[in-house]
Amino acid sequence: MKKSLKKKLALLLGVTMLISMLAGCGSSKDTKDNTKTSSGSATNNGAAENNDTLGVVDTSKHVDLKMYLIGDRTPDFDEVYGKINKILEQKLNCSLSVNFLSWGEHDTKYSLLFSSQENFDLIFTASSWCHYEQTAALGGYYPMSEEFIKTYAPDIWKVVPEVAWNQAKINDQIYMVPNYQNEFGQDVIAVRGDLLKKYGFKNITTWEELMSFYKACAADGIYASQGGPWYQYFQSQGLSTTGGVPKAGELYLYHTQDPSDLKFTYLLDWDGFTKYCKEMKELADAGSWSPDILNSYDERQTGLLTGRTASMIWNLGSCRLYAKQANAEKPDWNVTICDPVSSQPKKVNSYINNGVAINASSKNKERAMMVLNEFYTNPEVYDLAMLGIKGKHWEAVGDKEYKIIDESGYGVSSNCNWGWNNANITRTESIENRTALDDTHDTLLAGFNNNIKAEHAYDGFNFDSNKVTTQVSAVEAALGNYYDPLVNGLVDDVDKAIAELKAALESAGVRDIQAELEKQAAEYVAKN
C-alpha cells in the first residue's frame, strides 16, 4: 500500500503544481504570443522571428531535442535510434534523445514533467487515455497554428485528413499532430489455449464465458489476468469512454452503439457499475488476480509472458504481437486471441487516439516539428521506428511488406511509434509459415471490418475541462482513493466504498463537471 499511497500523492501534487505554474500558459495573451512566434522563420537560436521570411528555416545551429514516449525501452532501442539520429543530423542538424514513461507510471508522472518545467520538446499523447485534454487545458502543450504546421511539417499537412485536425482542436486550437490510421477501439484478450482446453472452453465470445474462465483459473490456482476486465464490461453494455473527462474518459460513458442516445452515464449513478464491482470482488476474493496489483508496475503483457496470468487484455495487434512471443518461448501454451464482446459492432477510434504534442516550454519548437515531419513521412525513418534495423530485425518483401527476422531486441510497433502512424507508408507483414494464431487474428480483423458500428455524435467529441480545472483536480484526487480498488474488487464492502466515493465526488464538484460536459456536448452536436 505504500507504493500506492506514493502514487496518489504524486498525482495530486503534480496536478496542483501544474495548475499553479501553467495556468498562465492557457491565457489568450499567451496563445497570441505563441501564434505570433510560430508565424516566423527559425533562427540560429531555435526561436522564430516575426518577419516576412516564413518557410525559410535556418538549421545552421545544431540542437539536441528530447522526446518522451510511453512504455519501456527495448534492448536495441538505442541502436535503432542511433541510426535515426544519423538521418536527423544530416537533414536537420539535430539529434533526438528519448525517455520513457512506463505503463505503470505515466498516470502519475506525466503531469509532473510539465509542473516541474522539465526541459523536453516532444511527447506522446492521446485523447482520454494519455492526458491530451487535461494537459492542453492546463497550457502544457504548444498550440499549433495551421501556418506553423504547413511551414515546419508540410508533408504531415498533406497526409493528415481535415477530420483529424478538427478532432484535435480544443477551443479551436490544435495541440497535437494526430496519427493517421484506422484503429479499432475494441480490446480483445490473448489467452493460453492450453488452459482453455483444460477448462473445457473452445472460445470466449461473451462476458459470461469470460467470467466462467476467470473463475476456472482461480479454482486451478492460477491468476486469470492482471486485474479486472473493466473495459470489456462496459463495452459489452454498448458504452464507450468520453474524451477529456476524468479518469481517462471513464467517469462519464455514452451509448456509442445507439446514435440517437445523447445521454451520458455517470458511473456513480449507474447500477451497472455497482453490479460490476461486486462481480469483481467475487473474482478477486477467489484469486483471479494478485491482491497486490495496485502496487505493481508490471507492463500489461508481463503476466502472460511470464506465465503468472492466463490472459492479457489489449488491442488486437498488441495481443497478436505478445501471443506470438509467448508461443515462440512456450509453444505448448498455444496462446490464441478471443473477443469477449464479439456480438457488438466495432468502434473505429478517432485519429487523436494516438498523437504527438510539442511542449509549450520547448526552446526548439520549429526543429521539433521538422523532426516529427521526418518520423511521420520519411519512409526510412518510419521503418526504423516501427520495425527496427533492416537486415537485423526485419527484411523488406517488395515495397509494401516486411518479414520478421528477430523481434527479441526491438519488436514490431512496440516502441510507441503509434503517435506518427501513417497508413500511407505502413508496411504489412508477409507471413510465410502461417500459424493458427495468424489465422485467428485475420479472421477477427476481417470480422471487425465487416461489423463497424454506426457513427455516434460523441465519437469525435472531446470535453474541454478548462472552465472546471479545480473541480477536475479534486475529482481526480478523490478517484485515486477509491476507483482502482473498486474496479479490481479490492475493497471490503462494495456498497460502502461506492457510497464514500460518491460523496467524495459530490464534494469535489463532480456536478459542475457534468453541467459543463452536457453544455459543451449540446453545443458540439448543434455545430456538427
C-alpha positions as CSV (number, residue, x, y, z in Angstrom):
1,M,0.0,0.0,0.0
2,K,3.0,2.3,0.5
3,K,3.7,2.4,-3.2
4,S,0.0,3.1,-3.9
5,L,-0.1,6.0,-1.5
6,K,3.1,7.5,-3.1
7,K,1.5,7.3,-6.5
8,K,-1.7,9.0,-5.3
9,L,0.3,11.8,-3.5
10,A,2.5,12.3,-6.6
11,L,-0.6,12.6,-8.8
12,L,-2.2,15.1,-6.5
13,L,1.0,17.1,-6.1
14,G,1.6,17.1,-9.9
15,V,-1.9,18.3,-10.8
16,T,-1.8,21.0,-8.1
17,M,1.7,22.3,-9.2
18,L,0.6,22.1,-12.9
19,I,-2.4,24.3,-12.2
20,S,-0.4,26.9,-10.4
21,M,2.6,27.0,-12.6
22,L,1.0,26.6,-16.0
23,A,-2.3,28.4,-15.6
24,G,-1.0,31.4,-17.5
25,C,0.1,29.3,-20.5
26,G,-3.5,28.8,-21.4
27,S,-4.4,32.5,-21.4
28,S,-5.4,34.4,-24.5
29,K,-2.3,36.5,-24.3
30,D,0.0,33.6,-24.3
31,T,-1.8,31.9,-27.2
32,K,-1.4,35.1,-29.2
33,D,2.3,35.2,-28.3
34,N,2.7,31.6,-29.4
35,T,0.8,32.1,-32.6
36,K,2.9,35.2,-33.4
37,T,6.1,33.3,-32.7
38,S,5.1,30.3,-34.9
39,S,4.5,32.5,-37.9
40,G,8.1,33.5,-38.4
41,S,11.2,31.6,-39.5
42,A,13.5,29.6,-37.3
43,T,16.7,31.4,-36.3
44,N,20.0,30.2,-35.1
45,N,18.9,30.1,-31.5
46,G,16.0,27.8,-32.4
47,A,13.4,30.6,-31.8
48,A,11.3,32.1,-34.6
49,E,11.3,35.7,-35.7
50,N,8.2,37.7,-36.6
51,N,9.3,38.7,-40.1
52,D,8.4,38.1,-43.7
53,T,10.7,35.0,-44.3
54,L,8.1,32.4,-43.5
55,G,9.2,29.0,-44.7
56,V,12.9,29.9,-44.7
57,V,14.3,27.5,-42.0
58,D,17.8,28.1,-40.6
59,T,19.2,24.9,-39.3
60,S,22.8,26.1,-39.1
61,K,23.0,25.7,-35.4
62,H,22.9,22.2,-34.0
63,V,20.2,21.4,-31.4
64,D,19.7,18.5,-29.2
65,L,16.0,17.6,-28.8
66,K,14.3,15.3,-26.2
67,M,11.1,13.3,-26.6
68,Y,9.0,11.3,-24.1
69,L,7.3,8.1,-25.1
70,I,5.1,5.6,-23.3
71,G,6.2,2.1,-22.4
72,D,9.6,0.5,-21.8
73,R,12.9,0.8,-23.7
74,T,13.6,-2.3,-25.6
75,P,17.2,-3.8,-25.7
76,D,18.0,-2.5,-29.2
77,F,16.2,0.8,-28.9
78,D,19.3,3.0,-28.6
79,E,20.9,1.3,-31.6
80,V,17.8,1.9,-33.7
81,Y,17.6,5.5,-32.7
82,G,21.3,5.9,-33.3
83,K,20.6,5.2,-37.0
84,I,17.6,7.6,-36.9
85,N,19.8,10.3,-35.4
86,K,22.3,10.0,-38.3
87,I,19.5,10.9,-40.7
88,L,18.3,13.8,-38.5
89,E,21.9,15.1,-38.2
90,Q,22.3,15.0,-41.9
91,K,18.9,16.5,-42.8
92,L,18.1,18.8,-39.9
93,N,21.4,19.3,-38.0
94,C,19.9,17.9,-34.8
95,S,19.8,14.9,-32.5
96,L,17.0,13.3,-30.5
97,S,17.2,11.6,-27.2
98,V,14.2,9.6,-25.9
99,N,12.9,8.9,-22.4
100,F,10.1,6.5,-21.5
101,L,7.3,6.7,-19.0
102,S,6.3,3.2,-18.3
103,W,2.7,1.9,-18.4
104,G,2.7,1.7,-14.7
105,E,3.9,5.2,-14.0
106,H,2.7,7.5,-16.7
107,D,-0.6,8.3,-14.9
108,T,1.4,9.8,-12.0
109,K,4.5,11.2,-13.8
110,Y,3.1,12.7,-17.0
111,S,1.8,15.9,-15.4
112,L,5.0,16.2,-13.3
113,L,7.0,16.7,-16.5
114,F,5.1,19.9,-17.1
115,S,4.7,21.1,-13.5
116,S,8.4,20.7,-12.9
117,Q,9.2,22.5,-16.1
118,E,11.4,19.7,-17.3
119,N,13.3,20.6,-20.5
120,F,11.9,18.5,-23.3
121,D,10.4,19.1,-26.8
122,L,8.1,16.3,-28.0
123,I,5.8,13.9,-26.1
124,F,3.4,11.2,-27.0
125,T,-0.2,11.9,-26.1
126,A,-3.7,10.6,-26.8
127,S,-7.3,11.6,-26.2
128,S,-8.7,10.3,-22.9
129,W,-6.2,7.6,-22.0
130,C,-3.0,9.6,-22.3
131,H,-3.6,13.1,-20.9
132,Y,-4.3,15.1,-24.0
133,E,-7.3,17.1,-23.0
134,Q,-6.1,17.7,-19.4
135,T,-2.6,18.8,-20.3
136,A,-3.9,21.1,-23.1
137,A,-6.4,22.7,-20.8
138,L,-3.6,23.5,-18.3
139,G,-1.3,25.0,-21.0
140,G,1.2,22.2,-21.2
141,Y,1.2,21.8,-25.0
142,Y,2.2,24.4,-27.6
143,P,-0.8,25.4,-29.8
144,M,0.0,24.7,-33.4
145,S,-1.5,27.1,-36.0
146,E,-2.2,25.9,-39.5
147,E,0.6,28.2,-40.7
148,F,3.0,26.7,-38.2
149,I,2.2,23.1,-39.3
150,K,2.4,23.9,-43.1
151,T,5.7,25.7,-42.6
152,Y,7.6,23.2,-40.5
153,A,5.7,19.9,-41.3
154,P,4.4,20.4,-44.8
155,D,4.4,16.7,-45.6
156,I,2.3,15.9,-42.5
157,W,-0.2,18.6,-43.5
158,K,-0.7,16.8,-46.8
159,V,-1.2,13.4,-45.1
160,V,-3.4,14.1,-42.1
161,P,-7.1,14.4,-43.1
162,E,-9.1,17.5,-42.2
163,V,-11.4,15.5,-39.9
164,A,-8.3,14.5,-37.8
165,W,-7.2,18.1,-37.3
166,N,-10.7,19.0,-36.3
167,Q,-10.8,16.2,-33.7
168,A,-7.5,17.6,-32.3
169,K,-9.0,21.0,-31.7
170,I,-9.7,22.3,-28.2
171,N,-11.2,25.8,-28.2
172,D,-10.3,25.9,-31.9
173,Q,-6.6,25.3,-31.1
174,I,-4.6,22.3,-32.3
175,Y,-2.3,20.8,-29.7
176,M,-1.3,17.6,-31.2
177,V,-0.4,16.0,-34.6
178,P,-2.9,13.1,-34.8
179,N,-1.9,9.7,-36.2
180,Y,-3.4,8.6,-39.5
181,Q,-4.7,5.1,-39.5
182,N,-7.9,3.1,-38.8
183,E,-7.7,1.7,-35.3
184,F,-10.4,-0.2,-33.6
185,G,-11.4,0.9,-30.1
186,Q,-12.1,-2.6,-29.0
187,D,-9.9,-4.6,-26.7
188,V,-9.6,-8.4,-27.0
189,I,-7.7,-11.0,-24.9
190,A,-4.7,-13.0,-25.6
191,V,-5.3,-16.2,-23.7
192,R,-3.5,-19.5,-23.2
193,G,-5.1,-22.1,-25.4
194,D,-3.8,-25.0,-23.3
195,L,-5.8,-23.6,-20.4
196,L,-8.9,-23.0,-22.5
197,K,-8.8,-26.7,-23.5
198,K,-8.1,-27.8,-19.9
199,Y,-11.1,-25.9,-18.5
200,G,-13.4,-27.1,-21.4
201,F,-13.6,-23.8,-23.4
202,K,-13.5,-23.7,-27.2
203,N,-13.6,-19.9,-27.3
204,I,-14.5,-16.9,-25.2
205,T,-17.1,-14.8,-27.1
206,T,-19.3,-13.4,-24.3
207,W,-18.9,-11.7,-20.9
208,E,-20.5,-14.7,-19.2
209,E,-17.9,-17.0,-20.8
210,L,-15.1,-14.7,-19.7
211,M,-16.3,-14.7,-16.1
212,S,-16.5,-18.5,-16.2
213,F,-13.0,-18.7,-17.5
214,Y,-11.7,-16.4,-14.8
215,K,-13.3,-18.5,-12.1
216,A,-11.9,-21.7,-13.6
217,C,-8.4,-20.2,-13.5
218,A,-8.8,-19.2,-9.9
219,A,-10.1,-22.6,-8.9
220,D,-7.0,-24.1,-10.5
221,G,-4.7,-21.7,-8.6
222,I,-3.6,-19.5,-11.5
223,Y,-4.2,-15.8,-11.9
224,A,-6.6,-15.2,-14.8
225,S,-5.4,-11.7,-15.5
226,Q,-3.6,-8.6,-14.1
227,G,-6.8,-7.1,-12.9
228,G,-10.5,-6.7,-13.6
229,P,-11.7,-6.6,-17.2
230,W,-13.5,-3.2,-16.8
231,Y,-13.3,-2.1,-20.4
232,Q,-14.8,-5.5,-21.5
233,Y,-17.7,-4.9,-19.2
234,F,-18.8,-1.5,-20.2
235,Q,-18.1,-2.3,-23.9
236,S,-20.4,-5.3,-23.6
237,Q,-23.1,-2.9,-22.5
238,G,-22.6,-0.8,-25.6
239,L,-20.8,2.0,-23.7
240,S,-17.7,4.0,-24.5
241,T,-15.4,6.5,-22.7
242,T,-15.9,10.2,-23.2
243,G,-12.8,12.1,-24.4
244,G,-11.4,14.5,-21.8
245,V,-13.5,13.7,-18.8
246,P,-11.8,12.5,-15.6
247,K,-10.2,9.0,-15.2
248,A,-9.2,8.7,-18.9
249,G,-12.8,9.3,-20.0
250,E,-14.3,6.6,-17.8
251,L,-16.2,8.7,-15.3
252,Y,-18.9,9.6,-17.9
253,L,-19.7,7.0,-20.6
254,Y,-22.0,7.3,-23.5
255,H,-24.0,4.7,-25.5
256,T,-21.8,4.5,-28.6
257,Q,-23.9,1.8,-30.2
258,D,-27.0,4.0,-30.2
259,P,-26.5,7.2,-32.2
260,S,-29.9,8.5,-31.0
261,D,-28.9,8.3,-27.3
262,L,-27.2,11.6,-26.3
263,K,-27.3,11.0,-22.6
264,F,-24.2,10.5,-20.5
265,T,-23.9,7.7,-18.0
266,Y,-22.3,8.9,-14.8
267,L,-20.7,5.9,-13.2
268,L,-21.9,6.6,-9.6
269,D,-25.5,6.9,-10.8
270,W,-25.3,3.6,-12.8
271,D,-26.5,0.3,-11.3
272,G,-24.3,-1.5,-13.8
273,F,-21.2,-0.1,-12.1
274,T,-22.2,-1.5,-8.7
275,K,-23.0,-4.8,-10.3
276,Y,-19.6,-4.9,-12.0
277,C,-17.7,-4.0,-8.8
278,K,-19.5,-6.8,-6.8
279,E,-18.7,-9.3,-9.5
280,M,-15.0,-8.2,-9.4
281,K,-14.9,-8.6,-5.6
282,E,-16.1,-12.1,-6.0
283,L,-13.4,-12.8,-8.5
284,A,-10.7,-11.1,-6.5
285,D,-11.7,-13.0,-3.4
286,A,-11.5,-16.2,-5.4
287,G,-7.9,-15.4,-6.5
288,S,-8.5,-14.4,-10.1
289,W,-5.6,-11.9,-9.9
290,S,-2.9,-10.9,-7.4
291,P,-4.2,-8.9,-4.4
292,D,-1.1,-6.7,-4.8
293,I,-1.9,-5.5,-8.3
294,L,-2.4,-1.9,-7.2
295,N,1.2,-1.7,-6.2
296,S,2.5,-3.3,-9.3
297,Y,4.4,-1.5,-12.1
298,D,4.3,-4.6,-14.4
299,E,3.6,-3.9,-18.1
300,R,0.2,-5.4,-19.2
301,Q,1.9,-8.2,-21.2
302,T,4.2,-9.2,-18.3
303,G,1.8,-11.6,-16.6
304,L,1.1,-13.5,-19.8
305,L,4.7,-13.7,-21.0
306,T,6.0,-14.9,-17.6
307,G,3.2,-17.4,-17.0
308,R,1.8,-15.6,-14.0
309,T,-1.5,-15.0,-15.7
310,A,-3.6,-16.9,-18.1
311,S,-4.5,-14.0,-20.3
312,M,-3.8,-10.4,-21.3
313,I,-6.2,-7.6,-22.3
314,W,-5.1,-5.2,-25.1
315,N,-6.0,-4.3,-28.7
316,L,-6.0,-6.8,-31.5
317,G,-2.5,-6.0,-32.8
318,S,-0.8,-6.0,-29.4
319,C,-2.5,-9.3,-28.4
320,R,-1.2,-10.9,-31.6
321,L,2.3,-9.5,-31.0
322,Y,2.7,-10.8,-27.5
323,A,0.8,-14.0,-28.2
324,K,3.4,-14.8,-30.9
325,Q,6.2,-14.0,-28.5
326,A,4.7,-16.3,-25.8
327,N,4.2,-19.1,-28.3
328,A,7.8,-18.8,-29.5
329,E,9.0,-19.2,-26.0
330,K,6.4,-21.6,-24.7
331,P,4.9,-23.5,-27.8
332,D,2.8,-25.8,-25.5
333,W,0.8,-22.8,-24.2
334,N,-0.8,-22.3,-27.7
335,V,-1.8,-18.7,-26.9
336,T,-4.7,-17.5,-29.1
337,I,-6.9,-14.5,-29.3
338,C,-10.6,-14.2,-28.2
339,D,-13.2,-11.4,-28.4
340,P,-15.4,-11.5,-25.3
341,V,-17.6,-8.7,-26.9
342,S,-18.0,-10.5,-30.2
343,S,-21.6,-9.6,-30.7
344,Q,-21.0,-5.8,-30.6
345,P,-20.4,-3.8,-33.8
346,K,-16.9,-2.3,-33.6
347,K,-15.9,1.3,-33.0
348,V,-13.2,2.9,-35.0
349,N,-11.1,5.1,-32.8
350,S,-10.7,8.8,-33.5
351,Y,-7.4,9.9,-35.1
352,I,-6.4,11.5,-31.8
353,N,-6.3,8.2,-30.0
354,N,-2.6,8.4,-30.7
355,G,-0.5,11.5,-31.4
356,V,2.4,13.7,-30.6
357,A,2.5,17.2,-28.9
358,I,5.1,19.9,-28.5
359,N,5.9,21.1,-25.1
360,A,4.8,24.7,-24.7
361,S,8.2,25.4,-22.9
362,S,10.3,23.9,-25.7
363,K,13.0,26.2,-26.9
364,N,13.1,24.5,-30.3
365,K,9.5,24.2,-31.4
366,E,10.2,24.6,-35.1
367,R,13.0,22.0,-35.2
368,A,10.9,19.6,-33.1
369,M,8.1,19.9,-35.7
370,M,10.5,19.3,-38.5
371,V,11.7,16.2,-36.7
372,L,8.2,14.9,-36.4
373,N,7.7,15.5,-40.1
374,E,10.6,13.1,-40.7
375,F,9.2,10.4,-38.4
376,Y,5.7,10.7,-39.9
377,T,6.6,10.9,-43.7
378,N,10.2,9.8,-44.3
379,P,9.9,6.0,-45.1
380,E,13.5,5.3,-43.9
381,V,12.9,6.9,-40.5
382,Y,9.4,5.5,-40.3
383,D,10.5,1.9,-41.0
384,L,13.3,2.2,-38.4
385,A,11.0,3.5,-35.7
386,M,8.3,0.9,-36.4
387,L,10.3,-2.2,-37.4
388,G,13.9,-1.7,-36.3
389,I,17.0,-2.2,-38.3
390,K,16.7,-3.7,-41.7
391,G,18.7,-6.9,-42.0
392,K,18.8,-7.4,-38.3
393,H,15.2,-7.2,-37.1
394,W,13.3,-7.4,-40.4
395,E,13.7,-7.6,-44.2
396,A,11.7,-6.0,-46.9
397,V,9.3,-8.0,-49.1
398,G,8.7,-5.8,-52.1
399,D,7.8,-2.2,-51.4
400,K,4.9,-2.6,-49.0
401,E,5.5,-5.7,-46.9
402,Y,8.1,-6.9,-44.4
403,K,9.2,-10.2,-42.9
404,I,10.4,-10.7,-39.3
405,I,14.0,-11.8,-38.8
406,D,14.2,-11.2,-35.0
407,E,11.8,-9.4,-32.7
408,S,13.6,-10.1,-29.4
409,G,15.6,-6.9,-29.4
410,Y,13.2,-4.3,-30.8
411,G,9.7,-5.7,-31.7
412,V,7.3,-4.5,-34.4
413,S,5.3,-1.4,-33.4
414,S,6.2,-2.0,-29.7
415,N,8.3,1.1,-29.1
416,C,5.5,3.8,-29.0
417,N,5.8,4.7,-32.7
418,W,2.0,5.0,-32.7
419,G,1.9,8.8,-32.4
420,W,3.1,9.1,-36.0
421,N,1.3,6.1,-37.6
422,N,0.8,6.8,-41.3
423,A,-1.4,4.4,-43.2
424,N,0.1,5.6,-46.5
425,I,3.6,4.1,-45.8
426,T,2.9,1.4,-43.1
427,R,4.2,-1.9,-44.3
428,T,2.1,-5.1,-43.7
429,E,3.7,-8.3,-42.5
430,S,4.4,-11.0,-45.1
431,I,3.8,-14.4,-43.3
432,E,5.3,-17.5,-45.0
433,N,4.6,-20.1,-42.4
434,R,1.2,-19.2,-41.1
435,T,0.0,-20.4,-37.7
436,A,-3.4,-20.9,-36.2
437,L,-2.8,-17.6,-34.3
438,D,-2.3,-15.7,-37.6
439,D,-5.5,-17.2,-39.0
440,T,-7.4,-16.3,-35.8
441,H,-6.1,-12.7,-35.9
442,D,-7.0,-12.3,-39.6
443,T,-10.5,-13.7,-39.1
444,L,-11.1,-11.4,-36.1
445,L,-9.8,-8.4,-38.1
446,A,-12.0,-9.2,-41.1
447,G,-15.0,-9.5,-38.7
448,F,-14.2,-6.1,-37.2
449,N,-14.0,-4.5,-40.7
450,N,-17.3,-6.1,-41.7
451,N,-19.1,-5.1,-38.5
452,I,-18.3,-1.4,-37.9
453,K,-20.9,0.4,-35.8
454,A,-22.8,3.5,-36.9
455,E,-21.2,6.8,-36.1
456,H,-22.3,8.5,-32.9
457,A,-22.1,12.3,-32.5
458,Y,-19.9,11.9,-29.4
459,D,-17.3,9.6,-31.2
460,G,-15.4,12.8,-32.1
461,F,-16.3,14.9,-29.1
462,N,-13.7,15.9,-26.5
463,F,-14.5,17.6,-23.3
464,D,-12.6,20.8,-22.5
465,S,-12.0,21.0,-18.8
466,N,-10.5,24.5,-18.8
467,K,-13.5,26.0,-17.0
468,V,-13.6,23.4,-14.3
469,T,-10.0,22.7,-13.7
470,T,-10.3,23.0,-9.9
471,Q,-13.2,20.5,-9.8
472,V,-11.4,18.1,-12.2
473,S,-8.3,18.1,-10.0
474,A,-10.3,17.5,-6.9
475,V,-12.3,14.7,-8.6
476,E,-9.2,13.0,-9.9
477,A,-7.7,13.1,-6.4
478,A,-10.9,11.5,-4.9
479,L,-11.0,8.9,-7.6
480,G,-7.4,7.9,-6.7
481,N,-8.5,6.8,-3.2
482,Y,-11.4,4.6,-4.3
483,Y,-11.6,3.9,-8.0
484,D,-8.9,1.4,-8.8
485,P,-9.6,-0.8,-5.7
486,L,-13.3,-0.8,-6.7
487,V,-12.9,-1.8,-10.3
488,N,-10.5,-4.6,-9.3
489,G,-12.6,-5.9,-6.4
490,L,-10.2,-5.0,-3.7
491,V,-12.5,-3.4,-1.2
492,D,-14.1,-4.9,1.9
493,D,-17.6,-3.6,1.3
494,V,-18.5,-2.6,-2.3
495,D,-21.7,-0.6,-1.3
496,K,-19.9,1.3,1.4
497,A,-16.9,2.1,-0.9
498,I,-19.2,3.3,-3.7
499,A,-21.2,5.5,-1.3
500,E,-18.0,7.0,0.1
501,L,-16.7,7.7,-3.4
502,K,-20.0,9.2,-4.5
503,A,-19.9,11.6,-1.5
504,A,-16.3,12.5,-2.1
505,L,-17.0,13.3,-5.8
506,E,-20.1,15.3,-4.9
507,S,-18.0,17.4,-2.5
508,A,-15.2,17.7,-5.2
509,G,-17.6,19.3,-7.6
510,V,-18.5,16.5,-10.0
511,R,-21.9,18.0,-10.8
512,D,-20.2,21.2,-12.0
513,I,-18.2,19.0,-14.4
514,Q,-21.3,17.2,-15.5
515,A,-23.1,20.5,-16.2
516,E,-20.2,21.8,-18.2
517,L,-19.9,18.5,-20.1
518,E,-23.6,18.5,-21.1
519,K,-23.4,22.1,-22.1
520,Q,-20.3,21.5,-24.4
521,A,-21.8,18.3,-25.8
522,A,-25.0,20.1,-26.8
523,E,-23.1,22.9,-28.4
524,Y,-20.9,20.3,-30.3
525,V,-23.9,18.4,-31.6
526,A,-25.6,21.7,-32.7
527,K,-22.5,22.7,-34.7
528,N,-21.9,19.3,-36.2
